[in-house]
């Protein structure tokens, strides 16, 4: 899993209160070309959503579990069909061979995440420092793939990619209320605008 090769360098973060709507959101995003998604474990029946999406999208879909807090979370997500794990902070001993995007924000946390085998560092909440902070972090850590997450709209996504992010994670600015039962046509329109904005910044 190479973050720089994700379509539109985008990881969609799906979190919602309606399991059927969350599943429809993942599938609709895939239809719209945003094919890498994490389903937050705070989503209602998240493991069911991951399992159903895996069956619909196939074995090679880039589908992960987010808000992984414990080794038990990681194991259950892997059993459900997640292909990667995303944590909000540092976690030790996830007990699975799946790639982990580990949350960190300070230089010490970045060092800990990489020492624990993280595939990439989820810079969260990225809004604390913005693109300038990512630029500063990349000076001592030029080889660490960073995935900024938190408060990222299309304009911010472009700024983070310009600052050297491997990819960006986006939640509500793209998902809106779709995973709570909102209008899928509106989701498709947001996805189209997202693709248009990021196509100017990345090589598809």
C-alpha positions as CSV (number, residue, x, y, z in Angstrom):
1,X,0.0,0.0,0.0
2,X,1.7,3.2,-1.3
3,X,-0.2,6.3,-0.2
4,X,1.2,8.3,-3.1
5,X,-0.5,5.9,-5.5
6,X,-4.0,6.3,-4.0
7,X,-6.5,7.7,-6.5
8,X,-6.6,11.5,-6.0
9,X,-4.1,10.9,-3.1
10,X,-7.3,10.6,-1.0
11,X,-8.4,8.4,1.9
12,X,-12.1,8.9,2.5
13,X,-13.1,8.6,6.2
14,X,-16.6,7.2,6.6
15,X,-18.3,7.6,10.0
16,X,-22.0,7.4,10.5
17,X,-25.0,6.4,12.5
18,X,-26.8,4.3,9.9
19,X,-25.1,1.1,8.8
20,X,-26.9,0.8,5.5
21,X,-26.2,4.4,4.7
22,X,-22.5,4.0,5.6
23,X,-22.3,1.0,3.3
24,X,-23.9,2.9,0.5
25,X,-21.5,5.8,1.1
26,X,-18.5,3.5,0.7
27,X,-19.9,2.0,-2.5
28,X,-20.9,5.3,-4.0
29,X,-17.5,6.8,-3.4
30,X,-15.9,3.8,-5.2
31,X,-18.3,4.3,-8.1
32,X,-17.1,8.0,-8.2
33,X,-13.4,7.0,-8.3
34,X,-12.6,7.6,-4.7
35,X,-11.7,4.0,-4.1
36,X,-9.8,4.1,-0.8
37,X,-11.9,4.3,2.3
38,X,-11.7,3.7,6.0
39,X,-14.8,2.9,8.0
40,X,-14.4,4.3,11.5
41,X,-15.2,1.7,14.2
42,X,-17.4,4.4,15.8
43,X,-19.8,3.8,12.9
44,X,-22.9,1.9,13.8
45,X,-22.2,-1.8,13.1
46,X,-18.9,-0.9,11.6
47,X,-17.7,-4.4,11.2
48,X,-20.8,-5.4,9.3
49,X,-20.2,-2.4,7.0
50,X,-16.6,-3.4,6.4
51,X,-17.6,-7.0,5.7
52,X,-20.4,-6.1,3.3
53,X,-18.2,-3.5,1.5
54,X,-15.5,-6.1,1.1
55,X,-17.9,-8.6,-0.5
56,X,-19.2,-5.9,-2.8
57,X,-15.8,-4.4,-3.8
58,X,-13.7,-7.6,-3.9
59,X,-10.6,-8.8,-2.3
60,X,-8.3,-6.1,-3.7
61,X,-10.2,-3.0,-2.7
62,X,-8.4,-0.6,-0.5
63,X,-10.8,-0.8,2.4
64,X,-9.7,-0.2,6.0
65,X,-10.9,0.3,9.6
66,X,-10.4,3.5,11.4
67,X,-10.4,4.6,15.0
68,X,-8.6,1.4,15.9
69,X,-7.7,1.7,19.6
70,X,-6.7,-1.8,20.8
71,X,-5.4,-5.1,19.6
72,X,-8.9,-6.5,19.9
73,X,-10.2,-3.8,17.6
74,X,-7.5,-4.6,15.1
75,X,-8.2,-8.4,15.2
76,X,-12.0,-7.9,14.8
77,X,-11.4,-5.4,11.9
78,X,-9.0,-7.9,10.2
79,X,-11.6,-10.7,10.6
80,X,-14.3,-8.5,9.1
81,X,-12.2,-7.9,5.9
82,X,-10.2,-4.7,6.6
83,X,-7.1,-4.4,4.5
84,X,-5.4,-1.8,6.7
85,X,-5.8,-0.1,10.0
86,X,-5.9,3.6,11.0
87,X,-5.4,4.8,14.6
88,X,-6.0,8.2,16.1
89,X,-2.8,7.9,18.2
90,X,0.0,5.6,19.2
91,X,-0.8,2.0,19.6
92,X,1.4,-0.9,20.5
93,X,1.1,-4.6,19.6
94,X,-1.9,-4.5,17.2
95,X,-1.4,-8.3,16.7
96,X,-2.0,-8.3,12.9
97,X,0.2,-8.1,9.8
98,X,-2.1,-5.5,8.3
99,X,-0.5,-2.1,7.4
100,X,-1.1,0.5,10.1
101,X,-1.5,4.2,9.6
102,X,-0.7,5.4,13.1
103,X,-1.7,8.7,14.6
104,X,0.9,11.1,15.8
105,X,1.4,14.9,16.0
106,X,4.8,15.6,17.7
107,X,8.3,14.7,16.6
108,X,8.6,12.2,19.5
109,X,5.3,10.6,18.5
110,X,6.4,10.4,14.9
111,X,9.6,8.6,16.0
112,X,7.5,6.2,18.1
113,X,5.1,5.4,15.4
114,X,7.8,4.6,12.9
115,X,9.6,2.5,15.5
116,X,6.4,0.5,16.0
117,X,6.3,-0.3,12.3
118,X,3.7,2.2,11.1
119,X,3.4,2.2,7.3
120,X,2.7,5.9,7.5
121,X,2.0,8.6,10.1
122,X,-1.5,10.0,10.3
123,X,-0.9,13.6,11.3
124,X,-3.8,14.2,13.5
125,X,-5.3,16.6,14.2
126,X,-3.5,18.3,11.3
127,X,-5.5,21.5,11.8
128,X,-3.4,22.2,14.9
129,X,-0.4,23.3,12.8
130,X,-1.6,23.3,9.2
131,X,0.6,22.7,6.1
132,X,3.4,24.9,7.6
133,X,3.7,22.4,10.5
134,X,3.9,19.5,8.0
135,X,6.7,21.3,6.2
136,X,8.5,21.7,9.5
137,X,8.1,18.0,10.4
138,X,9.3,16.8,7.0
139,X,12.7,18.5,7.6
140,X,13.8,15.9,10.2
141,X,11.6,13.1,8.8
142,X,11.9,13.4,5.0
143,X,11.3,9.7,4.4
144,X,8.2,9.3,6.6
145,X,4.9,9.2,4.6
146,X,2.5,11.6,6.3
147,X,-1.3,11.5,6.0
148,X,-2.8,14.7,7.4
149,X,-6.3,14.3,8.8
150,X,-8.7,16.7,10.5
151,X,-10.4,19.7,9.1
152,X,-9.3,19.1,5.6
153,X,-11.4,20.5,2.7
154,X,-10.3,20.6,-0.9
155,X,-8.2,23.8,-0.6
156,X,-6.4,22.5,2.5
157,X,-5.8,19.1,0.8
158,X,-4.0,20.8,-2.0
159,X,-1.9,22.8,0.4
160,X,-0.9,19.7,2.3
161,X,0.0,17.8,-0.8
162,X,2.1,20.8,-1.9
163,X,3.8,20.7,1.5
164,X,4.8,17.1,0.9
165,X,1.9,14.9,2.3
166,X,1.8,11.4,0.8
167,X,-2.0,11.6,0.8
168,X,-4.8,13.3,2.8
169,X,-7.6,11.9,4.8
170,X,-11.0,13.6,4.4
171,X,-14.2,13.1,6.4
172,X,-17.2,15.5,6.6
173,X,-16.1,17.9,3.8
174,X,-16.5,15.0,1.4
175,X,-18.9,12.6,3.2
176,X,-21.3,15.2,4.5
177,X,-24.4,13.5,6.0
178,X,-24.3,10.6,3.6
179,X,-23.3,8.0,6.2
180,X,-26.2,9.1,8.4
181,X,-28.8,8.6,5.6
182,X,-28.2,11.8,3.6
183,X,-28.6,12.3,-0.1
184,X,-26.3,10.2,-2.3
185,X,-26.7,12.6,-5.2
186,X,-25.2,15.3,-3.0
187,X,-22.4,13.0,-2.1
188,X,-21.7,12.3,-5.8
189,X,-21.6,16.1,-6.4
190,X,-19.1,16.6,-3.6
191,X,-17.0,13.7,-4.9
192,X,-17.0,15.3,-8.4
193,X,-15.9,18.7,-7.0
194,X,-13.2,16.9,-4.9
195,X,-11.9,15.1,-7.9
196,X,-11.8,18.3,-9.9
197,X,-9.9,20.2,-7.2
198,X,-7.3,17.5,-6.5
199,X,-6.7,16.6,-10.2
200,X,-5.0,20.0,-10.5
201,X,-2.6,19.0,-7.7
202,X,-1.8,15.3,-8.3
203,X,-1.0,13.0,-11.1
204,X,-3.8,10.5,-11.5
